[in-house]
Amino acid sequence: MEYRIQHLNFAYQEEPVLVDLNLTLPAGELYLFSGPSGSGKSTLLRIMAGLLPRYGGTLTGEVSGVEPGTASLMFQDPSLQFALDTPHHEVEFALENLALPANQIPAKVEQALKFCQADHLADRRLVTLSGGEQQLVALAITVAMDSQLILLDEPFASLDHDHRTQLLARLVELKNQGKTVIIADHDLQGYRQYQPTVIAFEKGRCRLLQGEEATERFDQAEQLAKPLPAYLQTEGTTPLFSLADLKLITNGATLLTIDQLGLFKDRVTLLTGESGSGKTTLFRALTKLRPYLGSVTYQGQEIKQAKAAPYARQVGLVFQRASDQYLNVTVKEELELSQQQGQNPYFTPERVQAALKKLGLTGMDERVVYSLSGGQQKKLQLLLMLMMGQPVLLLDEPFAGLDSKSIEVVWELIDASRQVWPQTLIIISHQLAGLANHIDYRLHLADHHLTYQGEVHHES
């Protein structure tokens, strides 16, 4: 059995997204779709799953071998797939829709959640889960459906390294059982040992990588994944944020405890930790979006007493889901709003256009923001928030779903902007590739505590 894609062309509007694609994919193998943001990877997955052109766009050509009901797709943004309140109910609902006998469902639900290391989340409300935890649940739903063709769009983007490694091994188990597994992923780290068939996408076209070309891609991924150095915490500097006796409580349990901690001005601080450990919850507390016990001061003022609107002009949050940031419909409308309300003098109209070109977003003014690929949405979101120019910017997984070249371009934009308009950046990221030369401090969250990594430097 094989899946055949013949002379496939697809467009959402006038501009083609896929151009004359021709692929033959033997069943029962592991395939890796690699390529820049917006190159067509997600679109092809949605076509193979039967979602396109049924729900939009124009298609010519043919996809054969995918029988109705034999494919399941995990979206890049897992929350788009959820309809109910808890992981248990979501998996159960998926199996009911497949008309599985009722007496078989409980065991299938338990097996799928355990297989994806999400059994401890079974009865949590989905809206309280971190992005990484939601990815575990979405993967469990996909596994429970027991489809012959498993399509996964950036399934590890918000997961820490250990979860990523363990789940990739589980997916290879499914391949070894005869399933066909196709993964779209920007990060090729960890795949080499499983010898996937690598298909490279570029500007709507694709080609099979063989021999040295595939080896070179894996080599590049491993070089980018070099360990981060031990960063130095600075003593003797007055913190911008001071956290004291801080407790964050979720579902009756203490998620995070901080006795005393400072976050420093005009520095880039990286915040790491296991998926679901409380990093996003801390960001929401720092931006007055959730309550906390203890004290958080910004420039000496307790933020509980700060008025919401003026404080939001000082401290901005880049949401983990880019689509949560948008207020308008089209790219043009979003850019106009940020230019009207933004306070960053670096972003003149000319520099905005130059940034759009470097980010690969030129000519998309009339595109609906939600029709952009996940990577394109993320790059637009970052540009918009840099234009807003809050002195402090908290960035929650800003590089998830971005290829290495896009990450490099984003950092060039951040560095150029900060030369003109200094900002304090605090970044949550499981994607560590390309960060080593940009980080001043690193904080790690483990066992409910935050600690600076590296030795302490005493300033004179």
Backbone torsions as a table, in degrees:
resi	resn	phi	psi	omega
1	MET	NA	147.2	178.9
2	GLU	-152.2	159.5	175.9
3	TYR	-106.8	127.3	-175.4
4	ARG	-120.1	131.6	177.0
5	ILE	-118.5	117.9	-172.2
6	GLN	-124.9	120.8	175.2
7	HIS	46.9	48.5	-175.4
8	LEU	-85.2	127.4	174.9
9	ASN	-128.0	140.6	179.5
10	PHE	-148.3	141.7	175.7
11	ALA	-142.0	138.0	173.0
12	TYR	-77.9	-41.7	175.5
13	GLN	-126.7	-124.6	-179.1
14	GLU	-86.0	-37.8	-176.8
15	GLU	-73.0	124.2	-179.3
16	PRO	-68.4	141.7	176.8
17	VAL	-100.6	-36.5	175.1
18	LEU	-123.4	137.2	-173.9
19	VAL	-128.7	110.1	172.3
20	ASP	48.0	55.0	178.4
21	LEU	-78.3	135.9	175.9
22	ASN	-136.8	114.9	-178.4
23	LEU	-142.4	144.2	169.7
24	THR	-124.3	118.8	-174.4
25	LEU	-118.7	101.6	175.4
26	PRO	-58.3	140.3	-178.7
27	ALA	-69.8	160.9	175.9
28	GLY	78.9	22.4	-178.3
29	GLU	-123.8	168.1	174.8
30	LEU	-103.4	123.1	-179.3
31	TYR	-118.7	143.2	179.9
32	LEU	-123.0	114.8	175.0
33	PHE	-88.4	121.2	-177.2
34	SER	-126.2	144.4	177.8
35	GLY	158.9	169.7	-177.2
36	PRO	-64.1	162.2	174.0
37	SER	-58.8	136.3	177.4
38	GLY	81.1	11.0	-177.1
39	SER	-87.6	-4.9	173.7
40	GLY	113.8	2.7	-176.4
41	LYS	-62.5	-52.0	-178.5
42	SER	-63.5	-38.5	-179.7
43	THR	-61.2	-43.7	179.8
44	LEU	-64.8	-40.2	177.2
45	LEU	-59.3	-41.9	-178.4
46	ARG	-69.8	-32.5	175.3
47	ILE	-66.5	-44.6	-179.4
48	MET	-65.6	-28.8	178.3
49	ALA	-81.7	-6.9	178.8
50	GLY	86.8	8.9	-179.5
51	LEU	-82.1	-28.6	178.7
52	LEU	-120.4	139.8	4.5
53	PRO	-86.8	12.7	-177.7
54	ARG	-54.4	-38.8	-177.6
55	TYR	-112.1	26.4	174.1
56	GLY	142.4	156.3	175.5
57	GLY	84.9	174.7	-178.6
58	THR	-124.9	130.8	-175.5
59	LEU	-127.4	137.6	167.4
60	THR	-127.8	157.4	-175.8
61	GLY	100.6	-163.9	-171.6
62	GLU	-146.7	141.7	169.0
63	VAL	-120.5	120.2	-178.2
64	SER	-122.6	155.8	178.4
65	GLY	101.2	-16.1	179.8
66	VAL	-94.4	100.8	179.6
67	GLU	-80.1	149.4	178.6
68	PRO	-54.1	133.5	177.1
69	GLY	81.8	5.4	-177.7
70	THR	-104.5	-2.3	-177.7
71	ALA	-122.5	143.2	172.9
72	SER	-131.1	143.0	-174.8
73	LEU	-123.8	131.0	170.6
74	MET	-101.5	119.6	-178.0
75	PHE	-70.6	157.7	174.5
76	GLN	-62.1	-36.8	174.8
77	ASP	-105.5	98.6	-172.7
78	PRO	-62.8	-27.6	-176.8
79	SER	-63.4	-20.5	178.4
80	LEU	-68.9	-15.9	-177.0
81	GLN	-97.7	-8.5	-174.9
82	PHE	-86.8	138.5	179.3
83	ALA	-122.7	-21.3	-175.3
84	LEU	-115.0	-166.2	-167.8
85	ASP	-95.5	-33.0	-174.9
86	THR	-128.1	159.2	175.6
87	PRO	-56.1	-42.8	179.4
88	HIS	-56.8	-47.7	-178.5
89	HIS	-67.6	-34.6	179.4
90	GLU	-64.7	-47.7	179.7
91	VAL	-64.8	-42.2	178.2
92	GLU	-58.7	-44.0	-179.1
93	PHE	-62.6	-42.1	179.2
94	ALA	-61.6	-40.5	-179.4
95	LEU	-71.7	-35.0	176.4
96	GLU	-64.1	-38.1	178.7
97	ASN	-67.2	-21.8	176.0
98	LEU	-87.3	2.5	179.4
99	ALA	61.2	34.8	175.9
100	LEU	-69.8	139.6	178.0
101	PRO	-53.4	136.1	-172.8
102	ALA	-57.2	-34.2	-177.1
103	ASN	-73.8	-11.8	178.7
104	GLN	-94.5	-16.5	-171.5
105	ILE	-66.0	-47.8	-177.0
106	PRO	-55.3	-43.7	-179.6
107	ALA	-66.8	-39.6	179.1
108	LYS	-63.4	-40.9	179.0
109	VAL	-61.4	-48.6	-178.4
110	GLU	-62.2	-43.2	-178.5
111	GLN	-63.5	-44.2	-177.2
112	ALA	-66.0	-44.0	179.8
113	LEU	-64.6	-40.6	179.2
114	LYS	-67.9	-40.8	179.9
115	PHE	-57.4	-37.2	-177.8
116	CYS	-98.2	13.3	177.5
117	GLN	58.8	36.2	-179.7
118	ALA	-118.5	10.7	-177.0
119	ASP	-63.9	-30.8	178.6
120	HIS	-71.3	-10.5	-179.7
121	LEU	-100.5	1.6	-167.0
122	ALA	-50.8	-41.2	-173.7
123	ASP	-109.7	11.0	174.1
124	ARG	-76.0	150.6	174.4
125	ARG	-73.0	132.3	-174.9
126	LEU	-58.8	-34.3	-177.4
127	VAL	-69.2	-14.1	179.3
128	THR	-94.9	-4.4	-177.1
129	LEU	-82.6	150.5	174.2
130	SER	-71.0	169.2	178.6
131	GLY	-59.7	-41.1	179.0
132	GLY	-65.4	-41.0	178.5
133	GLU	-65.2	-37.9	176.6
134	GLN	-63.8	-35.1	176.9
135	GLN	-65.7	-37.5	176.5
136	LEU	-60.7	-42.7	-178.5
137	VAL	-67.3	-44.8	179.8
138	ALA	-61.0	-37.7	177.9
139	LEU	-67.7	-37.3	177.9
140	ALA	-62.7	-39.9	177.4
141	ILE	-62.1	-44.7	179.8
142	THR	-61.5	-43.5	179.7
143	VAL	-65.6	-41.5	-178.2
144	ALA	-61.0	-31.5	-178.1
145	MET	-68.7	-16.6	172.8
146	ASP	56.1	39.1	-178.1
147	SER	-76.8	153.7	176.9
148	GLN	-73.5	-31.3	179.6
149	LEU	-115.6	115.8	-177.6
150	ILE	-110.1	118.0	-176.5
151	LEU	-112.6	123.6	-173.6
152	LEU	-128.1	121.6	-177.3
153	ASP	-104.4	105.6	-178.7
154	GLU	49.7	56.8	-172.4
155	PRO	-71.5	-13.5	-176.0
156	PHE	-115.0	11.4	-169.7
157	ALA	-59.0	-32.6	-176.9
158	SER	-111.6	17.6	-178.4
159	LEU	-103.8	147.3	175.6
160	ASP	-71.5	168.1	-172.5
161	HIS	-59.3	-42.8	-176.9
162	ASP	-65.1	-45.0	177.8
163	HIS	-62.2	-41.8	179.9
164	ARG	-58.9	-48.2	-177.8
165	THR	-61.7	-44.6	-177.9
166	GLN	-67.9	-40.6	-177.6
167	LEU	-73.3	-34.5	176.2
168	LEU	-61.9	-40.5	177.2
169	ALA	-62.3	-37.3	178.3
170	ARG	-66.2	-39.3	178.9
171	LEU	-65.9	-35.1	176.5
172	VAL	-66.2	-33.5	174.0
173	GLU	-58.4	-43.1	178.8
174	LEU	-63.5	-40.4	176.8
175	LYS	-61.0	-41.0	-179.6
176	ASN	-67.8	-18.9	175.7
177	GLN	-86.2	1.0	177.0
178	GLY	107.0	-0.5	177.6
179	LYS	-75.9	154.1	170.4
180	THR	-99.9	122.4	-177.3
181	VAL	-117.4	121.5	177.8
182	ILE	-119.2	121.3	-176.8
183	ILE	-118.8	126.5	169.2
184	ALA	-94.0	120.7	-174.9
185	ASP	-150.1	135.5	174.9
186	HIS	-81.1	-27.0	-175.7
187	ASP	-99.9	111.8	-176.8
188	LEU	-90.0	6.8	-178.8
189	GLN	-63.2	131.7	174.3
190	GLY	91.3	-6.3	-176.9
191	TYR	-86.5	-28.6	-169.1
192	ARG	-49.9	-45.5	-174.1
193	GLN	-62.7	-20.8	-178.3
194	TYR	-95.2	-0.4	174.7
195	GLN	49.9	55.8	177.2
196	PRO	-72.5	158.9	169.9
197	THR	-82.3	119.8	-175.3
198	VAL	-97.6	127.7	177.8
199	ILE	-118.9	118.0	-175.6
200	ALA	-92.7	132.1	177.9
201	PHE	-108.4	142.2	177.8
202	GLU	-157.2	115.7	175.7
203	LYS	52.3	46.2	174.0
204	GLY	83.7	0.0	177.7
205	ARG	-117.2	163.5	179.4
206	CYS	-145.9	159.7	177.9
207	ARG	-154.3	152.7	179.4
208	LEU	-77.8	130.8	175.9
209	LEU	-95.5	132.4	-178.5
210	GLN	-130.6	156.3	172.0
211	GLY	53.3	-122.4	-172.9
212	GLU	-65.0	-33.0	-180.0
213	GLU	-62.9	-46.1	178.6
214	ALA	-65.2	-42.3	179.2
215	THR	-60.0	-40.3	179.6
216	GLU	-62.9	-39.7	178.3
217	ARG	-62.2	-44.1	179.5
218	PHE	-66.6	-38.5	177.8
219	ASP	-60.9	-44.1	179.7
220	GLN	-61.5	-42.1	-179.8
221	ALA	-62.4	-40.1	-178.7
222	GLU	-72.4	-33.0	176.7
223	GLN	-67.6	-39.9	179.2
224	LEU	-67.1	-25.6	-176.0
225	ALA	-87.9	18.8	-180.0
226	LYS	-58.7	147.7	-176.5
227	PRO	-60.5	144.8	174.7
228	LEU	-73.9	143.5	177.7
229	PRO	-70.0	166.4	176.7
230	ALA	-80.2	114.3	-176.7
231	TYR	-85.8	154.3	-174.3
232	LEU	-100.3	128.6	171.4
233	GLN	-79.5	136.9	-178.5
234	THR	-95.7	125.0	171.9
235	GLU	-100.4	156.3	178.7
236	GLY	90.3	1.4	177.3
237	THR	-109.4	136.1	178.5
238	THR	-69.9	124.4	-178.6
239	PRO	-67.5	148.7	172.0
240	LEU	-74.8	-47.8	171.4
241	PHE	-107.1	137.6	171.1
242	SER	-122.9	124.7	-179.5
243	LEU	-113.5	128.4	-177.3
244	ALA	-139.6	132.9	179.6
245	ASP	48.2	41.0	-175.1
246	LEU	-85.4	134.2	173.9
247	LYS	-132.3	133.4	172.9
248	LEU	-115.5	124.5	-174.7
249	ILE	-118.2	129.8	178.5
250	THR	-130.4	129.9	-179.9
251	ASN	52.7	37.2	176.7
252	GLY	81.6	-4.7	-178.9
253	ALA	-110.9	144.0	178.0
254	THR	-74.6	117.6	-178.4
255	LEU	-88.5	-35.8	-173.6
256	LEU	-149.8	135.4	176.9
257	THR	-128.3	127.8	178.3
258	ILE	-130.1	117.2	178.7
259	ASP	-75.0	-51.6	-179.4
260	GLN	-156.1	127.1	-178.3
261	LEU	-155.8	140.4	175.2
262	GLY	-117.9	146.3	173.7
263	LEU	-119.6	133.2	-162.9
264	PHE	-105.1	148.1	-173.5
265	LYS	-72.0	144.3	174.3
266	ASP	57.9	28.1	176.7
267	ARG	-119.2	162.9	174.1
268	VAL	-108.7	115.2	-178.2
269	THR	-112.6	126.7	178.4
270	LEU	-96.4	131.0	178.9
271	LEU	-112.7	116.9	-178.4
272	THR	-119.2	166.3	178.9
273	GLY	157.7	164.4	-177.8
274	GLU	-61.8	149.6	176.4
275	SER	-55.6	132.3	177.9
276	GLY	82.2	8.6	-176.3
277	SER	-81.9	-13.3	175.4
278	GLY	122.1	10.0	-176.6
279	LYS	-65.6	-49.4	179.3
280	THR	-64.3	-36.9	178.1
281	THR	-61.0	-40.2	176.9
282	LEU	-62.7	-43.6	178.0
283	PHE	-59.3	-41.1	-179.8
284	ARG	-66.9	-32.9	175.9
285	ALA	-69.2	-41.7	-179.7
286	LEU	-66.4	-19.9	179.7
287	THR	-108.4	18.5	174.6
288	LYS	63.9	25.4	180.0
289	LEU	-96.5	-6.7	174.7
290	ARG	-153.0	152.3	-177.5
291	PRO	-74.5	161.3	177.8
292	TYR	-149.6	160.8	173.2
293	LEU	-103.6	144.2	-179.0
294	GLY	101.9	-151.7	-173.4
295	SER	-129.5	134.8	169.7
296	VAL	-131.5	116.8	177.7
297	THR	-113.1	144.7	174.5
298	TYR	-121.2	119.3	-174.7
299	GLN	51.1	40.4	175.4
300	GLY	86.6	-8.2	-178.6
301	GLN	-104.7	131.6	175.2
302	GLU	-62.3	124.2	-172.4
303	ILE	-71.1	-17.2	174.7
304	LYS	-62.0	-29.8	-179.7
305	GLN	-89.5	-9.4	-178.0
306	ALA	-74.8	139.1	176.7
307	LYS	-71.8	140.7	-169.3
308	ALA	-60.0	-49.6	-173.9
309	ALA	-65.4	-50.7	177.5
310	PRO	-61.5	-36.3	180.0
311	TYR	-65.9	-38.3	179.0
312	ALA	-65.8	-22.9	175.1
313	ARG	-77.9	-14.2	179.2
314	GLN	-98.0	-40.0	-173.3
315	VAL	-125.5	113.4	-178.8
316	GLY	-107.4	152.9	179.7
317	LEU	-121.9	122.6	172.5
318	VAL	-91.1	107.8	-174.6
319	PHE	-64.6	152.2	178.0
320	GLN	-62.4	-40.2	176.3
321	ARG	-92.8	115.1	-177.6
322	ALA	-58.3	-37.8	-176.3
323	SER	-64.1	-21.8	177.8
324	ASP	-71.5	-16.8	-175.1
325	GLN	-85.6	-22.4	-170.9
326	TYR	-78.0	142.9	178.6
327	LEU	-116.0	-15.6	-177.2
328	ASN	-120.4	-171.2	-173.4
329	VAL	-99.9	-47.3	-173.8
330	THR	-104.7	162.9	176.5
331	VAL	-58.9	-44.0	-179.3
332	LYS	-59.3	-44.5	-179.0
333	GLU	-64.9	-38.8	178.5
334	GLU	-65.4	-42.8	179.8
335	LEU	-64.4	-42.4	179.6
336	GLU	-62.0	-40.6	179.8
337	LEU	-64.0	-42.9	-180.0
338	SER	-69.1	-32.3	177.1
339	GLN	-70.8	-34.3	179.2
340	GLN	-71.5	-41.1	-172.2
341	GLN	-102.3	-12.3	-176.8
342	GLY	-70.8	156.3	-178.0
343	GLN	-123.4	12.0	-178.9
344	ASN	-91.7	110.2	-175.7
345	PRO	-68.0	-15.3	179.8
346	TYR	-62.5	-35.1	-170.1
347	PHE	-88.5	74.7	169.5
348	THR	-71.2	162.8	177.7
349	PRO	-53.5	-38.0	-179.6
350	GLU	-66.7	-41.0	-179.6
351	ARG	-71.7	-31.9	175.8
352	VAL	-62.5	-45.2	179.3
353	GLN	-64.4	-38.7	177.3
354	ALA	-64.5	-39.2	178.8
355	ALA	-65.3	-42.1	178.3
356	LEU	-59.3	-40.2	179.7
357	LYS	-64.4	-46.0	-179.5
358	LYS	-65.1	-32.4	-178.9
359	LEU	-84.1	-2.6	179.9
360	GLY	74.6	28.9	-177.4
361	LEU	-113.3	9.7	179.2
362	THR	-65.4	141.9	176.7
363	GLY	79.6	12.3	-178.0
364	MET	-109.3	18.0	-175.2
365	ASP	-52.5	-41.1	-174.8
366	GLU	-92.6	1.9	178.4
367	ARG	-71.0	137.8	171.0
368	VAL	-66.4	130.2	-173.2
369	VAL	-59.1	-32.2	-177.3
370	TYR	-77.7	-9.3	177.6
371	SER	-90.6	-7.2	177.3
372	LEU	-71.1	156.6	174.5
373	SER	-65.9	165.1	-179.9
374	GLY	-58.0	-42.4	179.0
375	GLY	-66.8	-39.8	178.2
376	GLN	-65.3	-40.5	176.6
377	GLN	-60.8	-41.7	-178.5
378	LYS	-65.2	-42.5	-179.3
379	LYS	-66.9	-40.1	176.9
380	LEU	-63.8	-44.2	179.5
381	GLN	-57.3	-45.5	-178.8
382	LEU	-64.7	-41.4	177.5
383	LEU	-61.1	-46.4	-178.7
384	LEU	-60.5	-42.6	-176.9
385	MET	-74.3	-32.2	173.1
386	LEU	-65.1	-38.0	178.0
387	MET	-63.8	-34.3	179.6
388	MET	-62.5	-35.9	167.6
389	GLY	74.0	29.7	173.1
390	GLN	-60.9	141.4	179.2
391	PRO	-57.1	-28.8	177.6
392	VAL	-122.1	132.1	178.8
393	LEU	-128.7	121.7	175.9
394	LEU	-99.6	119.0	-173.7
395	LEU	-113.1	115.1	-176.3
396	ASP	-98.4	106.1	-178.3
397	GLU	51.5	55.8	-176.3
398	PRO	-69.9	-17.3	-175.2
399	PHE	-107.8	3.8	179.8
400	ALA	-62.2	128.6	178.3
401	GLY	83.0	5.0	179.6
402	LEU	-101.8	139.7	174.5
403	ASP	-74.9	165.7	-173.6
404	SER	-61.5	-37.0	178.8
405	LYS	-65.6	-41.5	178.4
406	SER	-64.1	-39.9	178.0
407	ILE	-62.1	-41.2	178.4
408	GLU	-61.9	-43.5	179.7
409	VAL	-66.1	-40.2	178.0
410	VAL	-61.0	-43.7	179.2
411	TRP	-65.5	-37.1	176.2
412	GLU	-60.0	-40.5	179.5
413	LEU	-67.5	-43.7	178.7
414	ILE	-61.9	-46.8	-177.7
415	ASP	-63.3	-42.5	179.2
416	ALA	-64.5	-41.7	179.3
417	SER	-64.1	-42.8	-176.6
418	ARG	-70.2	-19.2	174.3
419	GLN	-66.8	-33.2	-179.1
420	VAL	-94.8	-38.5	-173.7
421	TRP	-132.8	87.5	-177.5
422	PRO	-58.5	135.8	177.6
423	GLN	-133.1	148.5	169.7
424	THR	-89.2	122.5	-178.7
425	LEU	-115.8	130.5	172.6
426	ILE	-122.3	122.7	-167.7
427	ILE	-123.2	125.8	167.4
428	ILE	-92.0	128.4	179.3
429	SER	-156.8	129.4	167.0
430	HIS	-89.5	-19.8	177.7
431	GLN	-85.1	103.2	-174.3
432	LEU	-98.2	-11.8	-178.2
433	ALA	-61.4	131.1	176.3
434	GLY	82.8	4.5	-176.9
435	LEU	-94.5	-17.9	-168.6
436	ALA	-55.5	-35.0	-175.8
437	ASN	-90.0	5.0	-174.0
438	HIS	-120.1	-8.6	-172.2
439	ILE	-99.2	133.1	174.6
440	ASP	-88.5	-48.3	-178.0
441	TYR	-129.3	155.4	174.3
442	ARG	-129.8	126.5	174.1
443	LEU	-108.6	137.5	178.7
444	HIS	-121.0	134.2	179.5
445	LEU	-104.4	119.4	177.6
446	ALA	-153.3	144.1	179.1
447	ASP	53.3	38.4	174.6
448	HIS	71.5	11.7	-179.4
449	HIS	-128.7	149.2	176.2
450	LEU	-104.5	131.1	177.4
451	THR	-137.7	142.4	172.6
452	TYR	-70.4	141.6	179.0
453	GLN	-97.2	140.5	179.3
454	GLY	99.7	174.5	-179.5
455	GLU	-77.0	158.9	179.2
456	VAL	-92.1	129.1	178.9
457	HIS	-97.9	124.3	-180.0
458	HIS	-95.1	114.9	-179.6
459	GLU	-82.3	144.8	178.2
460	SER	-84.3	NA	NA
